[in-house]
Amino acid sequence: MAVRKIKLIVQYDGSRYSGWQIQPGKRTIQGELVRAVSDLVGTRTFVHGASRTDAGVSAMGQVALFEIDSPIPTENFAQAINDRLPKEIFVTETAEASRSFDLISGPASKLYRYTIYTARRRPVLDLNRCWHLHATLDIEAMQAAAKLIVGRQDFKSFASGKDRRESTVRTVFRCEVTSEDKWIYIDVEGDGFLYNMVRNIVGTLVEVGIGRWQPKKITEIIDAKDRTAAGRLAPPNGLCLMWIKY
């Protein structure tokens, strides 16, 4: 039969994993999915991901894809794969994609959410899903700074030195800072992201929040096109890939 493309929507707690991408001798999200799908269909089957999340980063809406020539009904895949996955990983949806579906280049936008908890007491039940930062942050200043992130700009100052992509120009559709008691949420939606870009944006907004920099510093940082001009790298555990839209 003809080869089929099966698209998955995957949720995972990445706190105990070495990121999405398969790495020798390490436990990864992709590795667990490859093992589960291969076991299901009876042959080694590679599972591709739309976003290579780092070690410690979680997801509510990662998109993955594999190709098979099996007659297994599409609606049966989710439960069958979940039965073979560890409890921290869960497939919420499956669908048969068209032959023209492009997992990597096709996304129109992605949303990441970063969570910060600012109280003195450690949030022991949520430590794997937030940055525990005991500090008083100026939310209004952070909101003003976040607005300067929005737009099509060269984000080289927010890219890790390990990022080797030719173009560092990306479009950020929105960058919003909201708060609820001691919890702070930073949502960044864009057409794509450089390596560590969101975590570097968060770390920079925190510098504004603690009063080290004024909001207008963001423009200076972007113009510098130099990673050393931006703020600290926020820890991975506060970051979550919320969704990817095609």
N, C-alpha and C positions, 0 to 999 in steps of 0.2 A: 504494500500500500504506500501511498505518498507520504513523505515526511511531514509531520505536523509540528507547529510551534505552539507550545503550551506556556502561557503567561501566568505567573503567580504573584499574588500580593502577600508579603511576608512581614510578620511582626517578630521582634526579638529583643531580649534583654542581653545587650552585648557586654555586660560587666565582667563576665568570666571568659570572654573570648578574645582572641588576638586579631579582631577585626573581621571584615567580610572575606577578604581574599585568602585563598588557600596558601599556606606557608608550610614548608617541611617541618615536621615535628611539633606543630602548634595546632591548637583547636580553634577552628574558624567557623563562621556561619556558613560560608560557601561549602566548606568541607563537609559539614553535617548534611547539607541539602544534597550534595552530590552522592553521599553515601546512601541517603534515604531514597532518592529517586532511582539510583542504580539498583538498589535492592528490590524496589518495586517492579521495575521493567525487566530485570534479569540481565542487564548488560551495562557496562560503564557508560554513564550518561552525564555530560558536563552541564552544570547549571550556571548561567551567566547572571550578573547583577547589574542594575542600572547605576548604582552608586557604590563605590568602594569605601564603606564606612570604616573608620579607624578602630583600633583596639579600645574597648570600653564604651563605644558609641552604640546606642540602641536605635530601633526603628519601629514605627507603627505602620509605615506604608512603603517599604522597600519593594521594588518590582524586579522579578527574576524571570528567566526564560530558559527552557530547554527544548530540544528537538527529539522527536521519537517517530517510529513507524509502527507503534503499537495501536491496537484497536480499543484500548481501554477508554471508556466514555469520559469525556472531559469533566463532567460533574462528579466523578468518583475520585479524582486525583487528590483533592484537598484532604479528605479523611484518610485516604490510604497513605499519603506522605506523612501526615501528622502522626499516624500510628508508629512511624519509624523515626521520628525526631525527638530530641531531648526536650524537656518541658519548657526551656527558655525560648524555643523557636516554634512559631505557629503560622501555618498557611491559612489565611482568611478567605482567599478567593482564588479560583482558577478559571481560565478562559482560553479558548483557542484563538490564537492571533493570526492575522493574515500573513501571507508570505512576504508582504512588503513592510511589515512591522519592524521598526528599527529601535531596538532597546536602548542603545547608547546615544545615538544622535537625535532620536525622536522626541525627547521630553521638551515640552513647552515651558514648564516651570517646576521647581522643587521647593518644598518648604521644610526648613529646619527650625526646631524650637530648642532654645537653651534655657535651662532652669537653674536659678540661684536661690539659695535659702540663707537668710541673713541673721537669724536669731543666734544667740550664744549657744544654746543647747543643740547638740548634734541631732539631726533627724535620722535616728538609727534605722528606721524602716525604709527610708528613702535615700540613703547615702549613695546607692548605685545609680541614682537617677537625678542627681543635682550636684552643684558646686556649693559646698557649705562654706560660706564666706561671712564671717562675723564682722559686719561693717554696716555703717549707715550710708546708704547710697542716695544721691540726689536724683530721683526718678525724672523730674522735669528736665534736668540738664542732660540726662542720658537720652531722653526722648528727642530733645533738640539736636543732639549729636547724631542720633540714628537717622534723622531726616536727611542729613548730608551724605549718608551712605547710598541713598536711593538714586537710581539713574544708571545710564550706560557709561562706565568709567573704567580706567585702568586700575585694577586692584592689586598691582604687584606688591604694594606695601603690606598687604594682608595675606600674601602667599608664603608658604614655607619655602626655605631655600632648596628643599628637595623637589619642588615643583619644576618640571622641565618643559612644560607646555610652551609652544611658541608664542601664543597670544595670552596676555593676562587681562584682556578686556572682557568684562562680563556685565550683564544687566541685572541690577537688583530692583525688583518691582516694589518691594516694601521691606522696611526694617522698623519694627515696632517694639517698644518697651512698655510692658504693663506690670502692675503689681497687685498682689492680694495678700494683705497682712505682711508676713515676713518672706513671702514668696515673690520672686521676680521672674518674668518670662520675657525672653527676647526672641521674636519671630523674624526670620530672614528668608524671604522668598526671592528666587532669582532663576535665570535661565540656565544657570550652571555655576559651579563653584570651583575655585582653585584649592589645592591641597592645604588644609588647615584654615581656609579663609574664614569660615564662620566662627571658629574658636578664636581666631585673632581679632575679628571684629568685636566679639564679646569682651575679650580682655581689654581692648581699647576703650570700649564703652564703660567698663568698670573703672578705668583710670579717670574718666570724666565724672563718673558717679561719686568717687571718693574725693573729688576736688583737685586732683593733681593737674588736670587739663580743663580748659574751657571747651564748650561744644565746637567752636569754630576751629579747633585744632584738627578736626577730622579732615578739613579741606587741605590743610598743610601736609598732613600725613599722606593723603592720596596723591598730591602733587609730587611728593618726594620720590615715589616709586622705589622705596627702600624699606625692607622688612624691619630694620632697626629703628625706623621712625615711629612705628606703631607700638601698641601696648603689649602686655604679656599674653602668652598663649593660655587660654582657659582650659581647665582639665577636661578630658574627654567624656567623663561620666554624666555631665549635665546636658549632653547633646543628644537629640533624637530626630531622626528623619521622619517627618510626619506624613508626607505624601509626595508622589511624583505624578504630574499630569502630562498627558500626551495630546 
